[in-house]
Amino acid sequence: MRAPHRRQIPRGAAHRPRQSAQKPVTTTASRPPSPRPAPAPHPVPARQAAQPAPYLFLPCAAHTEALLGAEVQRITALPEAALTLQRAGVAIHAGGDDQQLLALAMQLNLHSRIAQRVLIVLAQGPYQREDDLYALAAQLPWEQWFTPAQTFKIEATAQRSPLKSLNFAALRIKDAVADRFRARQGQRPSVDTQRPQVRIHLHLDAQSQQLAIDTSGAPLFKRGWREDKGDAPLKETLAASMIAATGWQPLSHAPLPLYDPCCGSGTIAIEAAQMACDIAPGLQRRFAFEHLLAHQPQHWQALREQALARRRAPAAPVFGSDIAHRMVDFARRNAERAGVAHAVQLRGGDLLQRLPPCTQPGILLLNPPYGTRIDAAGSAGRNLQARRQMGFSAREFSDDDDGAAFFAQLAAHWKSHYGGWTAWLLSPDMKLPGKLRLKESRRVPMWNGPIDCRLFRFDLQARRS
């Protein structure tokens, strides 16, 4: 959750780069409840007031807000005015009561590929000290969302908060929730930091606080099909953002082929194949909203049945390959669990020798190897050794610091065999175009975990004879 920063959704897929925000500090309230006498009432500052109208907030990776905003509009058909792009997320002010808000959250949990989770923001307000946090939380009708028989957990994040202990801030929210239940229902819910039925999110910036209920549970990149993975798999949400940034339209009248020649365990190819089959990403998992009092099981079942009915034969050809046959086996098993084994062609082969998988030029989309992808500290030597043990060709990893020779060979291979294709490469190396000796036509900022990257676009021309 972030302080509002209203911005209209641009017509294009990705917006201009901006400086990355300070990464939030996170913590959880971990002190388990113990039997004790009812405490004396906590002071409630009179100046604190809860925001009356809840709204949805969908966190996402920095620089993907516009992509997420466009996706939300496709899923919900909400007007542009109902959406606000904020820093690292999209807010949705659609109105309605708790059940209507939760129904919209169900739809987004089921269909969003880019959002990290779906939060219902219940209140926001100013604060100066921990008692202000308690005061806001104590005003909220938690009893309308869950019962004392359920377990809960407080998760806190902060950016530039003046408070000294984020853990103590989370504990104050926990106290407020427990005290409200005890005062109104004579008993309080227990804390479970491992598998809570209800997750409450607190976000603090320099002056304001926000409280929300998490409707997702596990992060939305956990689709439910990935069991086999390599050392540094892309998150599914990042793969979906990369696909969205290319503008690929798998359900259009004449969709282009999409090919990941460094597919690893298959994240990009499988995400693309599910899109080509119109398979909702949330069909294979459970969600936290199923534990909330406002949950409507019949409506949720109807949403699932509608999504199941939309599945179709693949509308666009999708390909993936990798030099490590072990990784190709992983990708095939993951594709089987994702329901797209029939919709993606996976094979082995050397990146510097692979020919186009089809005659029609299309989109090359890949996350090429780099040392920091395994070790954020940049231990390229250990990365090289580990990847060789997994069966990777030495030609895909250079012992020199920058891999310039490898990328020069890759560009030459593409010019010889991939004329007419568009190549998109995700890399933290801002000098990648120079190493490829190609001029990029676009560079889209993205984060791969803690690594600041760019998604470079290169329009490949056939080598002149």
N, C-alpha and C positions, 0 to 999 in steps of 0.2 A: 504494500500500500504506500502511496506517495502523496505528497501535498498536491492539490489540483493544479494543473498547468494546461489550460484548455488550448487545444490545437485542432484544427479541422483535418480530416483524413484526406491526404493528397490523392489525386487521381492515379498517380503511378504506384508501383508496388512498393518501392523502398524510398525512404526519405534521406535527406542529406546527412552526412556524418556530423556528429557533435561529440564533444569531449565526454568521456565516460564518467559516470557518477561514482562517487565514493562507495565502495562496496559495503553493504549493511552488515552490522554485527548481529549475530543471532544467538539465542539462548532459549532454554525451556525451563519452566518451573518444575523442579524435580523433587520437592519435599513432599513425601507421601502423607496423607491425612492420618491423624491418630485421635483416638477418643479423648475428648476434653470438654470441660464445661463450656457453655455458650459464652463467647467473649463479650466484653462491653462494646457498645456500638462505636464504630469508627467515626471520626469527624467528617462531615460532608460539607465542603466549602459551598456557600450559597451561590457563588458566581458561576459555578460549573453547570452547563446545560447540555444534554444530549441532543444530537441532530435528529429531528423527528422522522426523516424519510430515509429508509435503507436503500442501498444501491449495490450493484455488482461491480467487483473489481477483478480483472484478469491479469495477474502478473505475467510478464514475459521477459525474455532476454533483452538487454539494452540494444537499441537500434532495430528491433523488429516490431515496434509498436504499430507502424503503419500497415505492415503485413497482417498483424493480428486484427487491427481494426477492419480491414477489408474482409478478412475471413469471418469475423463476427457478423458483418452485414450480410454476407452470403448465407450464413447459417440461420439467422433470425429474421431477416428482411426488415430489421428496424431502420428507421430513418437516420440519416447521418447526424442529425441534431441530437439524437439520444446517446451518442458516443462521444467520449472525451479522451483524446490521447494524452496520457500522462507519462512521466519518466518511468520507463520500464513497466508499462502496463496500460490497460484500457479500462476506463470506467463506463458503466452502462446505467443510465438513469431512465428506466422504463416505467417507473411507477408500479402500482399494484400492491396487493397485500402479501403476507408472508408466503402463501401457497403459490401465488402467481410468480413471485420472485424466485421461489425454489423451482418452479416448473421451467422457467427460463434457464436457471442454473443447470438443471438436468440436461436440457437440450445442448448447452454449450459443453458440458462435461463429455457428452456422448460424441460430439462431432468436431470439437476443436483439435487441431493438430499442433498449433503454435503456442497456445496458452500453457503456462506451467501449472496453474490450478485455477479454480473459480471460487472467489470469496464473496460472502455477503457482508458488506460493511454496515454495521448496525449503528455506529455513532462515531463522531469525531469532535474534538474540542481542544482548547489550549491546556497547557499544563506548565507548572514550574517545579513541582516536587511530587514525590510518590503518592501523597495523600490525594492529589488531583486525579491520579490514575484510578485510585480506589473509588473516588467519588463518581466518576463517569461510569465505571463498570457496575457500581451498585445501583444505578438508575435503570439499567437495562433489564427487560423482561426475559431473563434466561429461561424461566420456567415455561415460556411459550415455545422454546426450541428443544429442550431435552428434560429428562426427569432425574430425580436424585438416585434412581437405581442405575443410571448410566455412569460411565467413566469419562473424564475429560482431561485435557492437557492445555497449558498455555504455551504458545510459541511466540517469542518476541524478537523483533528486528529493530534496528535503529540506524539513523544517519545523523551525525552531528548532535546527538542528544547530550544535554548537560548533566544528566543523571550519572552517578558514579558506578552504579551496579545495575546492569540490565536484568540480571537474575533476580535481584530484589524487586525490581519493577514488575516482573512476571509474577512473583509471589504475591504482590499486593493485588494484582488482578485476580489471582486464584482466591485470595481471602475474600474479595468482594463478591465473587460468584458464590462461594460457599456460604457466606453470611446471608446473602439474599435468599438462598434456598432454605437455610435453617430458619430464617425469620418468617417465611411464608408457608413452608411446608413441613417444618419441624425436623427435617433431616437434610443432609447435604450429599452431593455426589462425591465419589472418590476420585483421586488423581491416579492416572495410569500413564506413565511417560513412554511406555513401549508400544502398546496397542490401544490407544484411547478410542472410544466410540465417537467422541466429539472433540474437535480441535478448535481452540479459540486463538486468533492471531492478534497480537498487539504490535503496532508499528509506531515508532517515535521519530520525529525529526527535531529540529532545533527548538520548535515552539509548540507543535501540535501532536496530538495522539489520535490514533484510529483503532477501533476494535471491530473485529470481523469474525464470522464463523466460516470455517473451511468446509466447502461442500464436496471437495475432491478426495481428501484422504491422502493416499500415496500420490506423488507428483504425476502429472498427466503424461510425462514422457514414458512412464511405465505402462505400456500398452497391454501387457499380459502375454506376449508371444516370444519375447527374447529370453532364451535360456542358455544359448550358446553364444559366447562373445570372446573377442580377443582382448589385448592389453589396453586398448584405448578406443572403445567404440564411441561413435557419435551418439549423442542423445537424439531420440526420435523427434523431439521438438525442434532441434537444430536442423536435422535433415529436412523436416517439413518446411522450415523457414528458408533453407537454401533452394528447395524446389519452388516455393512461392516466389522467391526473388527472381528466378529465371523467367517467370511468366508462362511456364509450361501449362498448357490447358489439355489435360488428358481426355476430357469428355467433349471436346470440341468436334466439329465436323471432320476435320482432317488433322488429328493430333500428330505431333512429331515423335519419333523414337527418343527414348532417354536411356543413356548408357553410363554406368559408373565403372570405369576400368580399374579402380582400386577399391573394390566393394567391401573388403574385410568380411565381417559377419553379416553384411547385407542391409544395413540400416537404410541407406538412401534408396536402394533398389526396391526394398520391401515397402517402404512408405509410398514410393511412386506407384508400385503395382497395386497397393490398396486403393490409392486415388483413382487409378485407371479402372478398377472394379467397383468403384463407389462404395467401398466398405468403410463404415464409420470406425474411427480408431478406438472408441471406448466400448466396443461390443464385448470384449473378452476380459473385462475386469469389473471389480466392485467399487463403490463410491461411498464417501462419508455421508452424503445426504440421505442414504438409506436408513440411517440411525436417527434422523431428526423427526420431531413430532409433526412438522408440516409436510413430511414426505407423503406422496400419493402413489402407492404401489401400482394402482391401475393405470395412472397416467404414465408412469415410468415404463410399464409393460407395453403400453401403446406406442411410446417412442421407440422402444427396442424393435417392436414388430414392424414399424414403418421403416426403420433402418435396415432390417433384414430383408424386407421386400425390395429395397433399392439396389441390392447387390446385382451385379451384371457380369457378363463376359468382359474380359479386358478390352478397353476401347483404344488403348495405345500400346505399342510394343515397348517393353522394358527389359534391359539387359544389365548384367553385372558380371565382372570377372575379377580374379585376383591371382597373383602368382603363387600364393600359399594354398595348396590344395586342402589343407586342414581348414582354412578359413572358408573356402568354398563349400566344404561339407557343413560347416556351421551355418552358413547363409542358407543352404538348402533346407536344413532342419528348421531354421527360424521361419523361412517362407512357408513351409508346410504348416507350422503352428499358426501362422498369420492368415492362413487360408488363401495364399496366392502362389502356391507352388506351380500352378498351371499358367500363371500370368507373368512370370519373370524367368528369363533364361540365364542361368548361372554356369560359368565355366572357369577353368584355370587358364593361365597363360601369362607371359611376360608383358608388362606395360609397354616396353619399347619394341615389341614385335606384334602386338595384337592388331589385327585388321578390323575395319568397321564390321559390326555384327549384322548389318543390313545395308541394302543399296541406297535407301533414302537417307540423306543427311539429316541429322537431328541435334540433340543436345548431349554434350559430354559434361557430366557433373561429378566432381570428385574431390576428395579430401586427401591430397597426396601426402606421403610420409614426411614427417619432420620431427626432430628430436624432442622438442618441447611438448609434442602431443602425448608422449608417454611420461616425461618428467618435466614438470613446469619449471624446474630449475635449469633445464637445458642440458641434461646429461646425454648428449647425442651418442657418445661412445657406447654406453650401456644400452641405449635404444637399438643401435645397429647390431650389437651382439645378440640381443633378445630376438630381434626380428629374423636374423639369420638362423637362429635355432628353430624358429617356426617355419623355416623353409623359404624365406624371401630371397630373391636374387640380389647379389651384391650390387648389381647395376641399378636397383631401385633405391639404394642407399649409398651415398658417397661418404668416404672416410674424411674428405675435406670438410671444412666448416660450413660451407654454404650450398653444396650440391650443385654448383653452377654447371659442371660438365653434364651431370645427369639431365638437368632441365633443358640444356641446349640440345641434347640428343632427343629428348621427348618432343621438343618443338619441331625438330627436323623430321621426325617420324610423322607427326601430325600433318605437317605441310605436304608430305609425300602421299599420305593415304586418307586424310580426313578433310579435304577441301570441301567447303560448304557447310561444315559443322560449326556449331558454336560451343566453345569450351568454357566452363565455369570451374574455377579452382578456389578452394578455401585454403588460405595460408596466413600465418602470422608474419611472413616475410614481405615487407613493403617493397623490396627490390626484386620481387619475383618476375615482373614483366621484363626487366633488364636481363635476368638470367635466361628467360625463355627467348629473348630477342624478339619479343612480340609487343605490340602496342595494345594495351587494354582499352576497351570501349566503355567499361564501367568498373567501378570498385565499390562494393557495398560493405559497410562495416558490420561485423558480427563478432560475437564472443563464443569461443569454443571452451566452455567451462571458464577457467580463469585467464585464458589466453586471448588477447586482443588480435583479431584476424580481419582479413578482407576477403570478400568473395569477388574474385577478378573475372571479368568476362573478356574472352578473346574471340573475335570473328575470324575463323581460319580460312585462309585462301590457299588454293592449290599452288604447289611450287611451279614456278615458270620453267618450262623446258628450254 
